[in-house]
Amino acid sequence: MIDKLLISRRGVLASGLALSASALVPSARAAAPVKVAGIHGSPVENAWNSVLHKALQDAAAEGAIEYVFSEGVSGTDYPRAMREYAEQGAKLIIGETFPVEKQAREVAADYPDTAFVMGSSGKEAGDNFGVFGTWNFDGAYLAGMLAGKMTKSNVVGSVGAMPIPEVNMLINAFSAGVKAVNPDAKHLVTFIGTFFDPPKAREAGLAQIDAGADILFGERIGTADAAKERGIKSVGSLIDYTPRYPDTVFANALWNFRPILNAALADVAAGKPTGRDYTAYGLMKEGGSDIVFVKGVAPAEAEAAMEAKRAEIKAGSFEVPRIMDEPK
């Protein structure tokens, strides 16, 4: 029953994204594949990078792009990697510039014929440096609504990478969802200081459990390991962790990069400037993010309230607070 639920929910999301793909890049498939380079600051097994990597791999398998990539690229090497792929003829470079915002824009200015679309906390620049944010905070808010009604200790925890706006917004949304249904709940927050260190995330999760948390929000890989070890529930982020942790992860705030990629490819194919913000294509109301959850784990009334709020988000009648300040 659970497997059928998860498959059906993933299928609905995937179907919407597939329709978006055909609508956004009709000319890309008819033309020669676009040369696209992915520069991943973490290993592609890291949740965030895995979402980008899968979208790019899928586009390559469909013949829309020719995809090459590098992973585990440090901040000091990142500008060099951008230059190398531009010199090699990549028409579109996808990646992340959180630790090198200024330098990345300088590189883009040197290669006006190459489109750069990067995960960033900054703004777009010129005609060829576009940005996108990881805005799966709608799903995090909804998962928080479930967690707020499930906690027995009245303490929940979140383990994040570092207090940059993107991560802050996600954790703050989860907290807001919890507080919306349980104003008295306490929220513990720990940052591990890096984007990929599963053992460190596990240790942070264990410390929060020792401090009373009985539900963890895992913005970082490794958090669910702590929850599994101690027999409590956890919420995943970006990808669906439930198949990997079937008795632990009961909900996931999903994000899919494909709508953003499709929009960028359409602009490249049409010769349009890519120096714009592509973030909105990843919003829930645009079909770029969602929540997937195991029905029956949270109380029925909590699920009903969450689904009602989800419908409001999709309809645009409710907006989850976008709080980018560091959680306190």
Disulfide bonds with the S-S distance in Angstrom:
none
